[in-house]
Amino acid sequence: MDRLASLGSEFSKEILDKFEGIAYISDIDSYDFIYINNQFRKLLNIDETSYLNKKCYEVLHKQSAPCDFCINNQLCTGKGSTFQVQKQILDRPFESQISLIEWQGKRFRLEFGIDFWEYQKKMENLRDKISTEQLLVKCADTLCRSDDIDNALKIILESVVEFFEADRAYLFEYNPKTTKLKCNYSFVRPFVSSFKDILSEANEKILQLWLKSFADKSKVFLQNVQTDLANMPELKKAFDEKNIKNMLLMSIYNNNEFIGLVGVDNPRFNLEFQQILSSISMFITTHLQQSKLINRLNYLSNIDELTGSYNRNKYLELLETIKLRKENVGVLYVDLNGLKKINDIQGHEKGDEFIINACNFLKQLFGENVYRIGGDEFVVLLRTIPKNAFEDFLKRFTTKLNAHQGKYDMSYGEHYCENGEIDECIKHADEKMFHRKRIYYQSNEKYR
């Protein structure tokens, strides 16, 4: 029969052993252990009987005399007194409740303790999990809510720097035609030097060798500059000059095609959450592709499909900008002669060819300032130029047109305006064009 049973205590082993924390009973006067529950024995790495006839200070604190911080004398002063204490056992924090139990003329110390080490670990893991989820939610929310992809990516990279307590975060985009990496997006912590073009001048062979190490699409790479780039002195030197010791890097692929790298350097915290870069790179890749698609659609919505020049949508949008900014503008209004006759006699393919040739002629002289606003109508808008410069453009145009009368058949009208009076300007140019066109048709036998 063990000592707990011999004392006739109402407490049983079963009750104490079911407690998930530590629990023990000791004699206040002799410091002898009476019972240590199963959970505490496991923590102390002792068996059921090895602690018997030993002092509590010997087993718990490896001391030969009662501990200086022992409160047994305080427990003795008040029947049933209870103390809440925080203590370290085996370098682990415990929150303990200590009570005085009097039984059959003897005094015992009953202590229950909760192991806060496991609790702290769980709380830290929970905080880390929450912080990673908060970061991912913030990234997704930033990209979904922002119309400015550049600003959104800057916010995301700033969040990544904060999360990893890193020096920099960046997105390198790979151009397969030039086989170069370009840092189009980055965030740099204050007082840390930027390195946007750190890889732009790298030897192509060295760069390609380095990029091959990121062939695993699902892996986040932790690279040590001193060891992992030892055989690439050119890259190692470039990183050393920027005081880069370590990098977390994730390759970005789109339809199995390598399109870039996202990463951070000198990360100091949350290294166990490397895979968060995978999620962030997925967000970035998705929205970069969406952004490029939107830009492409916006571009196509402003481009005339037949000629490749700007269309009426872009033209009307630009008129509003000119008015808002009160710009000085030179206008050339052009109408092709005889398009209907070409379509009727030679067919629409020849008519399209006629339109394309005329547009190319205008673009050779005026570049991207040409707008197709109707089937056979074009407008040239030369913005923010002085009147004499517009007149010089006009002279070159008329000289070229007269030299190719058999190839390019068009009527035109010109006008110059100031302070954004574009509507009046276009009206006058249109009227001049119509007047010249009427004279042209009246004097040309093939249109009589």
C-alpha positions as CSV (number, residue, x, y, z in Angstrom):
1,M,0.0,0.0,0.0
2,D,1.5,3.4,-0.9
3,R,1.7,6.4,1.4
4,L,-1.2,8.2,-0.1
5,A,-3.5,5.3,0.6
6,S,-2.0,4.7,4.1
7,L,-2.8,8.3,5.1
8,G,-6.5,7.7,4.3
9,S,-6.6,10.7,1.9
10,E,-9.8,11.3,0.0
11,F,-7.6,12.0,-3.0
12,S,-6.8,9.1,-5.2
13,K,-4.2,8.4,-7.8
14,E,-6.8,8.2,-10.4
15,I,-8.1,11.8,-9.8
16,L,-4.6,13.3,-9.7
17,D,-3.4,11.3,-12.8
18,K,-6.4,12.5,-14.8
19,F,-5.2,16.1,-14.4
20,E,-3.4,17.1,-17.5
21,G,-1.0,19.5,-15.7
22,I,1.4,18.8,-12.9
23,A,0.2,17.8,-9.4
24,Y,2.0,16.7,-6.3
25,I,1.6,16.4,-2.5
26,S,4.5,16.9,-0.1
27,D,4.9,17.0,3.6
28,I,5.2,20.7,4.7
29,D,7.3,19.9,7.7
30,S,9.7,17.2,6.3
31,Y,9.6,18.3,2.6
32,D,9.1,14.6,1.7
33,F,7.1,13.8,-1.4
34,I,3.9,12.0,-0.8
35,Y,2.7,11.6,-4.4
36,I,3.6,12.9,-7.8
37,N,1.0,12.5,-10.6
38,N,1.7,10.7,-13.8
39,Q,2.0,13.8,-16.0
40,F,4.6,15.4,-13.7
41,R,6.6,12.1,-13.4
42,K,6.8,12.0,-17.2
43,L,8.1,15.6,-17.3
44,L,10.7,14.9,-14.5
45,N,11.6,11.5,-16.2
46,I,11.2,9.5,-13.0
47,D,9.2,6.3,-12.3
48,E,6.4,5.7,-9.8
49,T,8.6,5.0,-6.8
50,S,12.0,6.6,-7.3
51,Y,10.9,9.9,-5.7
52,L,9.6,8.3,-2.5
53,N,11.6,9.2,0.6
54,K,13.2,12.1,-1.3
55,K,12.8,15.8,-0.6
56,C,10.8,18.0,-3.0
57,Y,13.8,20.4,-3.3
58,E,16.1,17.5,-4.3
59,V,13.8,16.2,-7.0
60,L,12.5,19.5,-8.4
61,H,15.4,21.8,-8.1
62,K,18.5,19.5,-7.5
63,Q,19.3,21.3,-4.3
64,S,20.4,19.9,-0.9
65,A,18.4,22.3,1.2
66,P,15.0,23.9,1.1
67,C,14.7,26.6,-1.6
68,D,15.0,30.2,-0.8
69,F,11.8,30.9,-2.5
70,C,9.8,28.2,-0.7
71,I,6.5,29.4,0.7
72,N,5.8,26.5,3.0
73,N,6.1,28.7,6.0
74,Q,3.5,31.0,4.6
75,L,1.1,28.1,4.0
76,C,1.5,27.1,7.6
77,T,0.2,30.4,8.9
78,G,-3.4,30.1,7.7
79,K,-5.6,27.0,7.5
80,G,-6.7,26.4,3.9
81,S,-4.7,29.3,2.5
82,T,-4.2,29.2,-1.3
83,F,-1.5,30.9,-3.3
84,Q,-1.2,31.6,-7.1
85,V,2.4,31.6,-8.2
86,Q,4.4,31.6,-11.4
87,K,7.5,29.4,-11.4
88,Q,10.0,27.7,-13.6
89,I,10.5,24.0,-13.5
90,L,13.0,22.4,-15.9
91,D,13.2,25.9,-17.6
92,R,9.5,25.8,-18.4
93,P,6.9,28.3,-17.1
94,F,4.1,27.1,-14.9
95,E,1.1,28.8,-13.3
96,S,0.6,27.0,-10.0
97,Q,-2.0,27.0,-7.3
98,I,-0.6,25.9,-3.9
99,S,-2.9,25.0,-1.0
100,L,-2.4,23.9,2.6
101,I,-4.2,20.6,3.4
102,E,-4.5,19.4,7.0
103,W,-5.3,15.8,7.5
104,Q,-5.2,13.7,10.6
105,G,-2.9,16.1,12.4
106,K,-0.5,16.4,9.5
107,R,0.1,19.3,7.1
108,F,0.5,18.8,3.4
109,R,1.3,21.0,0.4
110,L,-1.0,20.4,-2.5
111,E,0.2,22.0,-5.8
112,F,-1.5,22.0,-9.1
113,G,0.3,23.6,-12.0
114,I,-0.5,24.3,-15.7
115,D,2.4,23.9,-18.1
116,F,2.5,27.2,-20.0
117,W,5.3,26.1,-22.3
118,E,2.9,24.0,-24.4
119,Y,0.3,26.7,-24.2
120,Q,2.8,29.4,-25.2
121,K,3.9,27.2,-28.2
122,K,0.3,26.8,-29.2
123,M,-0.3,30.5,-28.9
124,E,2.8,31.4,-30.9
125,N,1.8,28.9,-33.6
126,L,-1.7,30.4,-33.6
127,R,-0.3,34.0,-33.8
128,D,2.0,32.9,-36.6
129,K,-0.9,31.2,-38.4
130,I,-3.1,34.3,-37.9
131,S,-0.4,36.6,-39.1
132,T,0.2,34.5,-42.3
133,E,-3.5,34.4,-43.0
134,Q,-3.8,38.1,-42.4
135,L,-0.9,38.7,-44.8
136,L,-2.5,36.5,-47.5
137,V,-5.9,38.2,-47.0
138,K,-4.3,41.6,-47.2
139,C,-2.5,40.7,-50.4
140,A,-5.6,39.3,-52.0
141,D,-7.7,42.2,-50.8
142,T,-5.1,44.8,-52.1
143,L,-5.0,43.3,-55.5
144,C,-8.8,42.9,-55.8
145,R,-9.6,46.4,-54.6
146,S,-6.9,48.3,-56.5
147,D,-7.1,49.6,-60.0
148,D,-3.4,50.5,-59.9
149,I,-1.5,47.3,-60.2
150,D,1.9,49.0,-59.7
151,N,0.8,50.5,-56.4
152,A,-0.9,47.3,-55.3
153,L,2.3,45.3,-55.9
154,K,4.3,47.8,-53.9
155,I,1.9,47.5,-50.9
156,I,2.2,43.7,-51.1
157,L,6.0,43.7,-51.3
158,E,6.0,46.1,-48.3
159,S,3.9,43.6,-46.4
160,V,6.2,40.8,-47.3
161,V,9.2,42.8,-46.0
162,E,7.4,43.5,-42.7
163,F,6.4,39.8,-42.3
164,F,9.9,38.4,-42.8
165,E,11.6,41.4,-41.2
166,A,13.7,41.5,-44.4
167,D,15.6,44.3,-46.2
168,R,13.9,44.1,-49.5
169,A,11.2,42.3,-51.4
170,Y,11.0,42.3,-55.2
171,L,9.5,40.9,-58.4
172,F,11.9,40.1,-61.3
173,E,10.2,39.6,-64.6
174,Y,12.0,37.4,-67.2
175,N,12.1,38.4,-70.9
176,P,12.7,35.2,-73.0
177,K,13.6,37.3,-76.0
178,T,16.5,39.2,-74.3
179,T,17.0,36.4,-71.7
180,K,17.3,39.1,-69.0
181,L,15.7,39.6,-65.6
182,K,14.3,43.0,-64.9
183,C,13.2,44.2,-61.4
184,N,9.9,46.0,-62.3
185,Y,8.5,46.0,-58.8
186,S,10.3,46.2,-55.4
187,F,10.1,47.6,-51.9
188,V,13.2,48.5,-49.9
189,R,13.3,49.1,-46.2
190,P,14.4,52.7,-45.2
191,F,18.2,53.2,-45.1
192,V,18.7,50.0,-47.2
193,S,20.2,50.5,-50.7
194,S,18.1,49.6,-53.7
195,F,19.2,47.0,-56.2
196,K,16.7,47.3,-59.1
197,D,19.3,46.6,-61.8
198,I,21.5,44.2,-59.9
199,L,20.9,41.4,-62.4
200,S,20.5,43.4,-65.6
201,E,24.2,43.4,-66.5
202,A,24.9,39.9,-65.3
203,N,26.7,37.7,-67.8
204,E,24.1,35.7,-69.7
205,K,25.7,32.3,-69.1
206,I,26.0,32.9,-65.4
207,L,22.5,34.2,-65.2
208,Q,21.1,31.2,-67.1
209,L,23.0,28.9,-64.8
210,W,21.6,30.5,-61.8
211,L,18.0,30.5,-63.1
212,K,18.3,26.7,-63.8
213,S,18.5,26.2,-60.0
214,F,14.9,27.4,-59.7
215,A,13.4,24.8,-62.1
216,D,11.3,23.3,-59.3
217,K,8.1,25.3,-59.7
218,S,6.7,24.4,-56.3
219,K,9.7,25.0,-54.1
220,V,10.8,28.1,-52.2
221,F,14.6,28.4,-52.2
222,L,16.6,29.7,-49.3
223,Q,19.9,30.7,-50.8
224,N,23.1,31.6,-48.9
225,V,25.1,34.0,-51.0
226,Q,28.5,32.9,-49.6
227,T,28.0,29.2,-50.2
228,D,25.3,28.8,-52.9
229,L,26.9,31.3,-55.2
230,A,30.5,30.4,-54.6
231,N,30.8,29.1,-58.2
232,M,29.2,32.3,-59.6
233,P,31.6,35.1,-58.4
234,E,30.0,37.7,-60.7
235,L,26.6,37.3,-59.0
236,K,28.1,36.8,-55.6
237,K,30.0,40.1,-55.9
238,A,26.8,41.9,-57.0
239,F,24.9,40.6,-54.0
240,D,27.8,41.2,-51.6
241,E,28.0,44.8,-52.6
242,K,24.4,45.3,-51.5
243,N,25.1,43.4,-48.2
244,I,22.8,40.6,-49.2
245,K,23.5,37.5,-47.1
246,N,20.5,35.2,-47.7
247,M,17.5,35.2,-50.0
248,L,14.2,33.5,-50.1
249,L,13.3,33.0,-53.8
250,M,10.3,31.5,-55.6
251,S,10.2,31.0,-59.3
252,I,7.0,32.1,-61.1
253,Y,5.7,30.1,-64.1
254,N,2.8,30.7,-66.4
255,N,1.6,27.8,-68.5
256,N,4.9,26.0,-67.8
257,E,6.9,29.0,-69.0
258,F,9.3,30.7,-66.6
259,I,8.3,34.4,-66.2
260,G,10.2,35.6,-63.2
261,L,11.2,35.4,-59.5
262,V,9.6,36.8,-56.4
263,G,11.7,37.0,-53.2
264,V,13.1,38.7,-50.2
265,D,16.6,39.1,-48.9
266,N,18.1,39.0,-45.5
267,P,14.9,37.6,-43.9
268,R,15.1,37.5,-40.1
269,F,11.8,36.2,-39.0
270,N,9.1,33.6,-40.0
271,L,11.5,31.6,-42.0
272,E,9.4,28.5,-41.3
273,F,6.7,30.1,-43.3
274,Q,8.6,30.1,-46.6
275,Q,5.7,28.6,-48.5
276,I,3.8,31.9,-48.0
277,L,5.8,33.1,-51.0
278,S,4.1,30.4,-53.1
279,S,0.7,31.9,-52.3
280,I,1.9,35.4,-52.9
281,S,3.5,34.5,-56.1
282,M,0.3,32.9,-57.2
283,F,-1.6,36.2,-56.4
284,I,1.0,38.2,-58.2
285,T,1.1,36.0,-61.3
286,T,-2.7,35.9,-61.6
287,H,-3.1,39.6,-61.3
288,L,-0.1,40.4,-63.6
289,Q,-1.7,38.3,-66.3
290,Q,-5.1,39.9,-65.7
291,S,-3.4,43.3,-65.8
292,K,-1.7,42.5,-69.0
293,L,-4.9,41.2,-70.5
294,I,-6.8,44.3,-69.4
295,N,-4.1,46.5,-70.9
296,R,-4.2,44.5,-74.1
297,L,-8.0,44.9,-74.2
298,N,-7.8,48.6,-73.5
299,Y,-5.2,48.9,-76.2
300,L,-7.3,47.0,-78.7
301,S,-10.4,49.1,-77.8
302,N,-8.4,52.2,-78.9
303,I,-6.9,50.7,-82.0
304,D,-8.4,50.5,-85.5
305,E,-8.3,46.9,-86.5
306,L,-7.8,47.5,-90.2
307,T,-5.0,50.1,-90.1
308,G,-3.4,49.7,-86.7
309,S,-3.8,53.5,-86.1
310,Y,-5.8,54.9,-83.1
311,N,-9.6,54.7,-83.6
312,R,-12.5,57.0,-82.8
313,N,-12.7,55.9,-79.1
314,K,-9.1,57.1,-78.5
315,Y,-9.8,60.3,-80.6
316,L,-12.8,61.3,-78.5
317,E,-10.9,60.6,-75.3
318,L,-8.0,62.7,-76.4
319,L,-10.3,65.6,-77.3
320,E,-11.4,65.8,-73.7
321,T,-7.8,65.7,-72.5
322,I,-6.9,68.6,-74.8
323,K,-9.8,70.7,-73.5
324,L,-9.0,69.9,-69.9
325,R,-5.4,70.8,-70.3
326,K,-6.1,73.8,-72.6
327,E,-3.5,72.6,-75.0
328,N,-2.4,74.2,-78.3
329,V,-3.1,71.8,-81.1
330,G,-2.5,71.6,-84.8
331,V,-5.3,69.7,-86.6
332,L,-5.2,68.0,-90.0
333,Y,-8.5,66.7,-91.2
334,V,-8.2,64.1,-94.1
335,D,-10.9,62.4,-96.2
336,L,-10.0,59.8,-98.9
337,N,-11.2,60.5,-102.4
338,G,-13.0,57.9,-104.4
339,L,-13.3,55.1,-101.8
340,K,-16.9,54.2,-102.7
341,K,-16.0,53.9,-106.4
342,I,-13.0,51.6,-105.6
343,N,-15.3,49.4,-103.5
344,D,-18.0,49.3,-106.2
345,I,-15.7,48.6,-109.1
346,Q,-12.7,46.8,-107.7
347,G,-14.1,45.3,-104.5
348,H,-13.8,45.9,-100.8
349,E,-10.4,44.2,-100.6
350,K,-8.9,46.9,-102.9
351,G,-10.8,49.5,-100.9
352,D,-9.2,48.2,-97.7
353,E,-5.8,48.3,-99.3
354,F,-6.4,51.9,-100.4
355,I,-7.3,52.8,-96.8
356,I,-4.2,51.0,-95.4
357,N,-1.8,52.7,-97.8
358,A,-3.2,56.1,-97.1
359,C,-2.9,55.5,-93.3
360,N,0.7,54.3,-93.6
361,F,1.5,57.5,-95.6
362,L,0.1,59.6,-92.8
363,K,1.9,57.6,-90.1
364,Q,5.2,58.0,-91.9
365,L,4.8,61.8,-91.6
366,F,3.0,62.1,-88.3
367,G,3.8,58.9,-86.3
368,E,1.2,57.8,-83.8
369,N,-0.7,61.1,-84.0
370,V,-3.1,59.6,-86.7
371,Y,-6.7,58.7,-85.8
372,R,-9.1,56.9,-88.1
373,I,-12.5,58.3,-87.1
374,G,-14.6,57.0,-89.9
375,G,-14.5,54.7,-93.0
376,D,-12.5,57.1,-95.1
377,E,-11.8,59.9,-92.6
378,F,-8.6,60.5,-90.6
379,V,-7.6,63.2,-88.2
380,V,-4.0,64.2,-87.3
381,L,-3.6,65.8,-83.8
382,L,-0.3,67.5,-83.2
383,R,-0.4,68.5,-79.5
384,T,1.5,71.2,-77.6
385,I,3.5,72.4,-80.6
386,P,3.9,76.0,-81.7
387,K,2.1,77.3,-84.8
388,N,5.3,77.6,-86.9
389,A,6.2,73.9,-86.1
390,F,2.7,72.9,-87.2
391,E,3.1,74.8,-90.5
392,D,6.4,73.1,-91.1
393,F,4.7,69.7,-90.7
394,L,2.0,70.8,-93.1
395,K,4.5,71.9,-95.8
396,R,6.2,68.5,-95.7
397,F,2.8,66.8,-95.9
398,T,1.6,68.8,-99.0
399,T,5.0,68.3,-100.7
400,K,4.9,64.5,-100.2
401,L,1.2,64.3,-101.2
402,N,1.8,66.3,-104.4
403,A,4.7,64.0,-105.2
404,H,2.5,60.9,-105.0
405,Q,-0.7,62.1,-106.5
406,G,-1.3,58.9,-108.3
407,K,-0.9,56.7,-105.2
408,Y,-2.5,58.6,-102.4
409,D,-5.8,60.4,-103.2
410,M,-7.0,62.5,-100.4
411,S,-8.5,65.9,-99.5
412,Y,-7.5,67.7,-96.4
413,G,-8.2,70.7,-94.2
414,E,-5.9,72.2,-91.5
415,H,-6.3,74.6,-88.6
416,Y,-4.4,75.6,-85.5
417,C,-6.0,76.4,-82.1
418,E,-4.8,77.6,-78.7
419,N,-6.1,77.1,-75.1
420,G,-7.9,73.8,-75.8
421,E,-10.4,75.2,-78.3
422,I,-10.3,71.9,-80.1
423,D,-14.0,71.7,-81.2
424,E,-13.7,75.0,-83.2
425,C,-10.4,73.9,-84.6
426,I,-11.8,70.6,-85.9
427,K,-14.8,72.4,-87.3
428,H,-12.6,74.8,-89.3
429,A,-10.4,72.0,-90.6
430,D,-13.4,69.9,-91.6
431,E,-14.9,72.9,-93.5
432,K,-11.6,73.4,-95.4
433,M,-11.4,69.7,-96.2
434,F,-15.0,69.7,-97.5
435,H,-14.4,72.8,-99.6
436,R,-11.3,71.3,-101.2
437,K,-13.0,67.9,-101.8
438,R,-15.9,69.5,-103.6
439,I,-13.5,71.4,-105.9
440,Y,-11.5,68.2,-106.4
441,Y,-14.6,66.2,-107.5
442,Q,-15.9,69.0,-109.7
443,S,-12.5,69.3,-111.5
444,N,-11.8,65.6,-111.8
445,E,-13.4,63.9,-114.8
446,K,-13.5,60.4,-113.4
447,Y,-15.9,61.6,-110.7
448,R,-18.3,63.5,-113.1
